């Protein structure tokens, strides 16, 4: 097979994977149409045998893959629902579901630690799970051999004897699956393609993309100087065109790489305690002695797994940069944040020296300067090895103290990028990140979950203020802003990875959500703050990533804290026994309410006037939420609207109208961002509002809690009612508006009816001078009269709450009649004054001892 035929095979494979990635239905069809023998062969490829008596280490994603293959053999169809089912069963550690696996496999599942991000964070896209079914070991070996053959032919044809190379197959950089394979050629002294200008070729569905590109790490350091991107590449189906193109570009790649040096800061131990040793040996070295030779850990993720830390850890990032920094790069040795102790040049590639007692990971360095200088402000990041952009300040300070070093610095300056922002800081930087609410929302993710953001739009064009994407570092803080129609700060974020090339998304940065705001901050509020009048996102909010000064960030943070005060309070557990005692209900009644709310999530407590409906609702809410801040109470009335309850446009502080969430949407937001807590919304007098008008399309969600819908004012956003939110309504059965809304509520709420509890009248009037038993009998007689009236009935009986702690003596009894019971009965019997007088006589009959 000639070279072009091998290229054509790789292009055909890229075309196949591209079609699966773009169309999941085509992906599922291809999986479901796999030959049974191939499925059996793929399943046998997963080694389920126990090795070396260790706990099974197949890994969660391969558990999913093997289970899918088993399902195919059983005749089941693979789709997203089945994939999510298997994922959920793994997370729940449902051993019965995996009963057909060996014991050590099931043990491994039981012992697997489920982290904050979950085991399938990197495999949310089904293509990443299923692509391996079309990329068997034999195919992978074939692709790898073809890539090697193409590389070797290019080396010979272009005469790249002073170059090295790096190639990636369809597994992608991080083994998550890719729709392309690629290779890069770069000078040997650059150690890693990420730190070099490179001759690059990407084999994709539409042909060979080739030319010069800037390595991802280098790009962050040389912004604006020679940002050569994948979008700038030529495209052809012919490998001969690539070879001719490389011949013309080779000298330019050599020139570009010679024109740049990168500057790194290196901490030789805490407080530079190993500086004398390292400088005398002509090395720099890092610890992490629990790691073997770093060449055994190809990616940052591999390093993180070996260390047992998050993939976003600065430790992994520092280690990876240390081994991949290029020969010829400049090293600044530091002591703390404000002192440099030496300057050198890297002269050798990474080595692992196992015989050293500690600090076994080393690089050879020619330490040209072994003198210290102090700075009057922070210069260095508090880490071991990372990029620094403070070289101009460092050089100037050294020359002020040691003028005799001028010749050394002139030598060092050759090839250093000069367009560096001297005022930038190596401490935490602050940014503002826009999320287009019509495309994605921060609430789609969980606290601690990482998410990537592309530095270029869907057309491949660099986003506005592209240099900000190049500048971000792990640990930098970002304001999470949700664009129109919300126009609110809703979250705080932290950068977890600097700009890098993702197999499926292209060039991205990565961040995690550190906090959701219970009370989002409106853009209008920030715009009216004079301290933010020159802030990038306030001046022009059209864009994606904006830089904030430390002062601007602190102003925004102060505003956030004003809206979200950090109140630390000790909440004493409110027990069920305390709740039952306070409610006055018996245990069975109270537990029945809890059971209904657990299953249905929506309950209406109904009853005659004075039966304690609102009182009981508050006690139940207090028990469920255990925190008054997680309870909201509103009362419906005829003028209450959808705009009050859900969302609508209201006047803003700066004039005009802005979209505001109603109380229901706000409590849904709080419940969503705090999924481990229970929230309760009490709707008092729920039957007095126009239910259809107030709830609108939410009536559907009340019946189908597991669904999402689009709201009237924000149709571009899916909305759902969180499972940890309960609704408790109260309904006065004597209210004549009940009949109009009964059917609208009946399917969506469970109902429980409260009746007059006469025993509570006696309990709460123990010290009365009256004959309480007689008082109670008189009240019962009045209620019997009401219940027997065909125009009234039991729904109009007088509840016990009218009399609690109010029957102490005859005077208090008269007060209750004159201002509460009497007027109520006059309304009931508005056409029969004589009946009201008879009831009054009965009310006071024989009550004095």
N, C-alpha and C positions, 0 to 999 in steps of 0.2 A: 504494500500500500504506500503510495507516495504521500508527501507532506500535505498537499492540498486536500487529499481524501481524508486525512486525519483531522484537518481543520473543519472540513464539511461535516464530519461526524459530530464534532464538538458543537458546531452551530446547530445541528439538528437536535442535539440533546438540550441545548439552551432554549430552542423553540418549543420543545415539548414542555419543559419546566415553566416557561413563561406563560403558556396557555393554561397550565394548572393553577398557577399563582393568580392569574387575572380572572379565572372563572372557576369558582369552587365546585359548581355543579359538574363541570367537566372533570375536575379532580376526583370527585366521589364516583362518577361513572367509570373512570379508568380503574380505580381501586376495585370497584365491585365487579369489573369484567376481567380481573386478573385470573390467569389460568390456575386451576387448583394445585397443580404440581408446583407452580412458582410460589404460591402462597405457602405451601408446605415447606418448600426450600427456604423461604424467608424466615419462617418460624423456627426452623432448625438452626438458622444463623444466630439466634439468640441463645447463648450458652446458659442454660438453666441449671447447670451442675454446680454443686458447692465446691469451692476451691480453697485449699489451705485452711479449712475449718473456719473461714471468715464469714461474717454475715453477708448475705447476698448483696452485691454492689451493682446490679444491672442498671439501676437508675429509674426515676419515675417515668420519664418520657418513653423509655424502652419497655417499661411495664405496659404503658398504654399501647405502644405499637404491637407488642406480642399479643395482648388481649384482643386487639382489633383483628389480627390475623386468625386467632382462634375463633372469633365471631364469624369471620368470612368462611371458615371451614364448616361452621355450624349452619351456614346458609343465611346469616343475618346481613342486612345492608348497612354499609358504613355511611354515616352522615354526621353532621355537626352534633346532633342530639345524642348519638351513640358515643361520640368522642367525649362530650361533656359529661355523660353518665359515668364513663370509666374514670375520668379525672376526679369526679366527685367521690366515687367509691374509694379511690386511692386516698384522697384527703381525709375521708371519714374512717379510713383503715378498716373497711368492711371485708374482713377475712373470708366470710361466706361467699362473697362475690368472686374472690380469687381462690376458691376452694380447690380448683384443679391444678394449682401451682404446688411445687415442692415445699416442704415444711420450712426450709431455710429461706425461701423466697417470701413466704408469708410472715416469717419472723422479721425479715428485713423491712417489709411494709409496716409492720407494727412498730418497729423501732425507729422508723424514719422521722426525723425532726422536721415538722412543718414550720418554716420560717414566716416572717411577716409578709413576704412577697408571694408565698405559696410556691409549690414545686413546679408549676407550669407557667410561671411568669414569662419566660422566654419563648414559650410554645403556644401563645394565644392564637396565632395564625395556623390553621389546620394544614396548610402547605408544609410548614416546618415539621409537622409530625409525619405526614404521609409521603413526602418526597423520597424517603429512603426505600419505599416499596418499588420505586423505579430507578433506584441507584444501588443495586446489589453490590456485593463485594467484588464480583467479577467485573461489573461495569466500572466500578471505582478504580480497580487496578488498570483497566483498559484506558480510562480517561487520564489517570496519572501517567501512564506510559506515553500516551500521545502528547501530553503537555511536556514531558521530559524530552521527547524527540523533537518537538517544535523548538523548545529552548535551545537544545544543542545545535540545531541547524542555524538558528539565529546567531548564536555565539560565534560559529564558524564563519557564516556569511558576512557578518557585520564587523568581525574582528573585535570582540568585546573581552579580550584577555585580561584587562584590568577591571572588569566588572564582575559582580556576582548577581544572583537572581533570586527571586521569590515567586512561587506559583501557588495558586489556590484552586482547588477543584470545586465541584458543585455542592460540596458540604458548606462552603463559605468560610469566612475567617474564623467564626466561632462555632462551627458545626451546627448551625441552625438552618441550613439549607439556603441555596441561592439559585437564581435564574441565570447566572453567568459563571464562567471560570475566567481566570486572568493570570497574567504574569507581569513582573516588573524587573528591569535591569538597571543596576545602579553601581557607582564606584565602590570598590571593596572597602575603602577606608570609612565609608559611611555606616557600616555595620547593619543598619536596618533601613528598609525601603521607606519607613515612615519618617525618617530623618533626612531624606535625600530627594533631589530632583531625579526623576527616573524615566527611562524609556518604558512606556506602559502599553499593554495590549489587553483589552477586555473582549472575550469571545461571547457574544450575545446573539439573541434570536435574529437580529437584523444585520449581522455581520461582525467584522473585526474592527473595534474602535482602538485606534493607535495614535501615539504621539508622546509628548512630554507632559507629565503631571507633577505636582508638588506633593510630597509625602504629607500625611495628615498632621504629624507632630511639627514638621518643619513649617507648614503653612501658618501655624499659629504664631511663629516667631518672625516671619518675613512678610507680614501682611502688607499688601500693596506693592511689593517689590517684583515678584514674579509668580503670581498666583495662577498656575497653569492647571486647569481643571479638566475633568473627564468630558465636560460639555464642549471643550475646545478641540477634541480629537477628530481626526479624519476617520472615515468609515469606508471599508471595502470588504469584499468577500474573498479577496485574493491575498494569500500569504506573501506572494512575491511583491505586492505593493507595500506591505508592511516592512519587508527587508530593505527595499529601496528607500522607504521613508526613514527608517532607522539610520541608514548610511548618511543621510543628509542631516540628521538631528544629533548624531553621536557627539560631535565636537561641542555643540551647544550645551548638551547635558554635562559634559566635563567642565566647561567654562562656568556654568551656573553653580555646580557643586563646589568648585574652587572659590567662588565669590562669596561664600557664606560660612560663617562660623556661628555656632549657637553658644549661648552663655547659660551656665548652670550654677546653682548654688549647692554646696555640699557641706553637711554638718559632720565633722569627724568625731562623732560621739557626743554625748551630752556635755555641754559647756566646752566643746572641742578638746575633751580629755585625751583623745588619741592623736592629736595633731602632730606632736613631736615625732611619734612613732611613724605615722603615715608619711610625713614630709621627708623624714630621713630615709625611708624605704623607697620613696618615689612611687607611692601608690595612693589610691583612695579605696576604702573598703566599707562595706555595710554589714550589719549583723544579720538578723533573721536566720540564725544558725540551724533552726529546725528544718529549713529548706535544703534540699540537695542541690546539685548543679542546676542552675536556673534554666539551662538549655532543655531540661526535662519538662519545663512548663511553658509551652509555646505561647499562651495568651495570658492576659491579665486575669481572666476567669480561672484559668488553671492555677495561677499563683494564689488567688483568693481561696479556692477550694483547699489547696494544700495548707494554707495558713488558718483556715477555718473562720475567715472573715467575709464580710459582704463584698460583692464584686465592685461596689462603689467606694471601697475603702481607699484612703490615701496611701496606706501602706503598699498595696498592690501596685498602685500607680507609680509610686516612688521607685519600687524595685524594677518595674518594667522599663522606666526611663533610664535608670542607672545602667542596665545591661545594654540598652540600645543607643545610648549617646554615641555620637560619631567620633572617631579618631580625628584630632585637630580641634575639637570643641574646647572652649575655655571654661575652666572651673574656678569658682570663687569659694574658698573655704571660709565658713563663718562660725562665730561663737555667739549664740543667741540671736536676737533680732536686730541688734544695732552694732555689730562688730565683725569685721573681716580679719582673718589671720593669714591669708595667703592667696596667691593666684597661680594657676597652672594650666597646662595644655594636656589633654588626653593623648597618650601615645600608644596605647594598646587596647585590644578588644577584651571583652569580659572573660575572666577566668574563675574557675572554682578550685580553691586550694584546700583540699580536705584535711591536710596535715596541720593547718593552723588551728590553734585552740579555740579561737573565736574570730568573728569577722572574716569569714572564709570566701566571701564574694568580693573580688578585687578588680580594679582597672589600673593600669600603669599610667602615671601622671608625671610630667616634667614640671616640678614646682619652681617656676621662675622667680616668684616673690614669696618670701617667708617672713613678712612683716605684718604687723597688725595696725588697723586704723579703726577708730570709733566714729559713729555717725550720731547726729543729734535727733534723728527720727528713725522709725522702723524702716528697715531695708529688706529684711529676709523673712520668708515664710517659716513658721515653726515646724518644719518637717526635715527629712533626711536628704532628699535629692529631688530637685525640681527646677523648672526654668526660672530665670530671673530677668527682668527687663530693667534692672537698676544699674547696669554696667556703666553708663555715663556718669552717674553720681559716684560710683565706687572708684572709677578711674580718676575723676577730678579730686576726690578726697585724698587718694593715695599720692597724687602729684603735689598737692598742697603740702603734705607732710614730708614726702620724700621726692623732691624734684629730680634727684639722680636716676629715678626710674623711667624717665621720659623715653629713652630708647627702647626699653622693654615694652612699654605700652604702644609705641609706634608700631612695633612688630606685631603685637597682639591685635592692633586695630585693623590690620590688613584683612579685608573680607568680612568685617563685622557689619551687620545691617545697621544703618544709621538712622532710619526713620522710626525711631523708638520713642514712645510717649514717656518722657522722663518723669512726668508727674503721676503716672499710673502706680498702683500700689501692689505689692506682693502679699499684702494682707488680704482679708476677704474683700471682694468687690461686690457691688450691689447692682441688680438688674431688675427690669420690669418685663414680664413675658405675657404677651397677649394670647388668649385662647379664643379663636373664632367660635362663638357660641353656636353657629349654624353647622359647624363641622365636628367639634368635640368640646367636652366640658370636663373641668377638673374633677367633678364629682363622679365621673366615670371610673375613677381610680381610688385606691385606698391609701390611707396614711402609710408612708414608708415604701409604697410601690413606685418603681421607676418607670419613666416614660421618655421616649426620644422626641426630639423636635428637629425637623429638617432645616438646614441652613439655606435651602433653595426651594422655590415653589414647584408646583407640579409641572411647569414648563421648563424647569431646569435653570431658571434665572436666579441669581443671588438675591436673597431677601434684602430689604432696605437696611442700611447700616450693617452690612455684612461683617465688618471687622469686629463687631461685638461678639459674633459667634466664634471668631478665632481667639478672642481674649478670655473667654470664660474658663475658669479653673475649678476643679473639684473643691467643694467647700464654700464657693461663692453663693450668696443668698439672692433669691429672686422673688419679686412680688407676683403672685398669680392673679392676673386680671382677666375677667370674662367680658368680651366685647358686646356690642349691641345685639339684642335689645336690653341686656342686663346692665352693662356698663358699671361693673362693680369689681372691687378687689374681693376675692373669695377664698384665697389660700396663700400660704407661704411655702416656698420651695427651696431646695438646696441642690446645687449642681453636683452630680455624681461622676460624670465623665466629661472631659474636654472634647472638642470636636474630633470625630472619628468617622471612618467609612463603614456604614452598615451594609450588609449584603443586599437587603431588600429595599432599604429606604434611601440609600446614598449617604451623603454627608450629614451627620446629625450631632447634636449635643444630647446629653442625658441628664435628667433631674429626677428628684423624688419629692413627693409632697410631705412636708413636715407638719403642717397644721392647716385645718380648715377653719374658717372664721364662722362662728355661730351668727354673728351679725355682720354681713358684708358691708363694705364701705363704698358709697356711691362716688362716681367720677366727679359729679358736680360739687361734692363736699371738698374734694382735693383741689379742684380747679379754683375754688374761692379762697384757697389758702395762699396768701402773698409769698410765703416761703417756698412755694413750688412753682412760681410763675415762670421760671426759666428751666424747669425740669423737662427733659426730652419728651416723655410720654404725655405731658400736659400741653406742650407747645403744639405737637403734631402726633396724634395717636394712631396715625395710619402706618402700620408696620407690625413687626413681630417682637423684636428684642430691643430694649432700650437700656442705656446706662444711667445709673443714678449715682450722684455723689453720696458720700457718707452722711452729709448733713440732710440731703433730700430724703434718703432712706429713713433717717431718724425721725424726720417730720412725719413721714407716712406711717412709720411704726407707732409714733405717739397717737396719731389719729386712730389707727387700728385699736390701740389699747383703750382709747376713750370709748370706742364702740363695743369693745370686748374686754372689760376690766377683768384682771386676773384675781378673782376672789377666792382665797383659800379658806375653806371652812370644813369643819369636821361635822359630818352628817351622822347622827345617831340612828342606828337601824330601827325602823318602824316595823315591829313584828306583827304577824297576823293576829296574835292574841290581843295585842293592843288595839289593832284596827277593829276587831270584832267587838271588843268591850266598848270602844268609843262610839261605834255605829249604833249600838243597841240592838243589832240583829242577832239571831242565833247563828251558830257556826255553819250549819247546812245552808242557810240563806246566803251568807257572805261568800262561802266557797262556790256556790252555784254561780254567782256573779263573776268570780274570778275564772271559772271554767268557761263560761260563755265568752269572756273577753280573750281568753287564750286561743279559743278555736275560731271565733268569728271576728274579733278585733273591733266590733262595733255593737254598741248596746244602748238601748233607750230605757231609762228608768222612768216609769210612768206611775201615776197614782192621783188620788184626790188631793185637793189643796191641803197643805200642812202635813203631808206624810213623810217629809224629810228627803225628798228626791235629790235636791242639790247638795244637801248635807252628806248624804250617803255617797254621792258621786265624788265629792271632794276627798272623803276618807279612802275610797277605793283608789282614786288617783294617787293619793299620798302613799298608799301601800305599794302600788305598782312602780311609781317613779322614784320613790325614796328621796326626792329632792324637789322642793317647790319651784326651782328654776326650770324644771322639765315638765311643768304643768301650765297650761294656758286655759283661761276661762273667758268665754264670750257669751253674750245673750242675743239671740235672734229677735228681730222685730220686723214689722211690715216694710220698713224702709231699708233694711239691710240688703246689700247687693253682692253680686259676684266680684265686683271690683274691691269691695271691702274684705271679702273672704279669701279670694284666690289671687287675683292680680288685676291691675288696671293703671291707667295713666292719671297722675295727680300732679298738682303744681309743685315745682321744684324751688329750692332756695334761691337759685340764680335766675329765676324767671322761666316761663314756658312749662312744658309738661314732661314728666319722665315716668318711665314704667316702674311701678312699685309692687312688691309682693304683698299679698294680704296675710292675715294671721295664720291661715291654714298652710299656705305655701312656706311661710317662715318656720313653722314648727316642723313641717316635713323636711325642710333643709337641715334643721338642727338634729332631727332624728336620723337622717341619712348620714351625716358626718360623725355621729356617735352611735354606731350600730350596736354597741354592747349595752347601751342604756335604754330604759323604757321611757317613752314620752306619752303624755295623755292630753287630749284636747277635750274640755268639757263645754258642751253647747247647751246652755240653759235656755229653757223655753223654745226648744227646737221647732215646735209646731207653729210658732208665731211668725216664722219667716216663710217666704216663698221658696220652698226647697229646690224646685226645678230651676228657679232663677239664680239662687245663691250658689248651688253646687255646679250647675251647668253640666259640662261633659264629665265632671268628676263623679257623677252618679254611676257611670260605667265602672270606674275604678273601685267604688265602694263595693260593687258586687264581684269584681274580678281583681283582687289585690295583686295578682302576679302579672298583670298586664301593664303596658305603657300606652299613653295617649298623647296627643298634641293639644296644648291649651289654646284658647281663643286668641290671646294677645302674643303668644310666642309659639306659633305653629311649627317653627323649625326645630323646636326642642322637645324631646320625649320626656314626659313627666310620669312619675309613679308615686304611689303612697308607700312609704317604707313599712316593713313588717313590724318594726318596734314602735309604732304609733297606734294607740288605741283611741277611739272616739266614744265618748259617753255623752249621750243627750238626755235631757230631762223633759218630761211632757206632762203638763197639767191636764188630766182627763176631763176637768170641768170646763176647759177652754173650748168654746163652740167652733173654733177654727180647725179642730182636730180632723174632722171628717174630710176636709179638702186635701189633706196631705198624707193621710194614713196609708194609702196605697203606694205612694212614692217611697215611703220609708220601709214598708213591711218586708220587702225582699232583701233589703240591704242591711237592716239592723235586726238584732234579736231584741226581744222586749221582756222586761220583768216588771211586775206590778207590785207596788207597795200599798199596804192597807193601814188604817189607824191601829197603832200599837198602844192599847190602853194601859198595859203594864208599865210602859215608860212614863205615863202621867203620874203613876204612883211612885215610881223610882225617883223621879226628879222633884217630887213635892213631899218628901219624907217629913219635913219639919213644919208642915202646914198646920194652921189652927183650925182648918176646915175638916169635915169628914170626907176624906179623899175617896173612899169607896163609894159614897153617895154621889160625889161630884162625877165620878167616872160613870156610874149608872145613869145619871142625868144626861151626860154627853152621848152615851150609847142610845138613849131613848130619842134624842134629837136626830142622831144619824139614822136610826130606824125609820123615823118619820120621813127623812130626806130620801132614803132608799126606796121606800114604798110609794113615793110620788111618781106617777108615770111620766111626768115632764122632767124629772131629775134622775134618780137612780143612784146606785152605789158610787158612781164616778164623782158624785158631788158631795160625798160625805166630808165631814170636817176632820182633818188629820190631827194627830197628837201633838205636833210641834207648836200649835197655838197655845198649848197649856203647860209646856215644860217650864218649870221654875216660875210659873206665873199664878199658881193657885195657893199662895201663901196665906192669904186671909180674904175676907169678904171684899175689902177695898180693891185688891188686885184682881179678884174675880170680876168685879163690876167693870174695872178698866178694860179687861179683855173683851167683855161683852160690848161695851160702848164703842170701842175703836177697832175691833177685829171681827168678832163673831156676829154681832148684831148687824153691821152693815152688809156682811156677806149673806146672811139669811134674808135681809131685806131685798137683796138683789135676786136671790133664788125665788122668793115668794113676793115678787114686786106687785102682783095683783091681789094679794091676800094679806092685808095688815093684821087681821085678827089671828091668823096662823102664826105670824111672827111673835105677837104678844103671848100666845099660848106657849110657844117654845121658850120665850124668855122666862115665863113663870116656872116652866119645867126645869130650866137651867139652874135656877137658884133654890129649887125645892129641897128643904131639909138638909142643907149643906153645912149648917153651923152645928158644932158639937154641943 
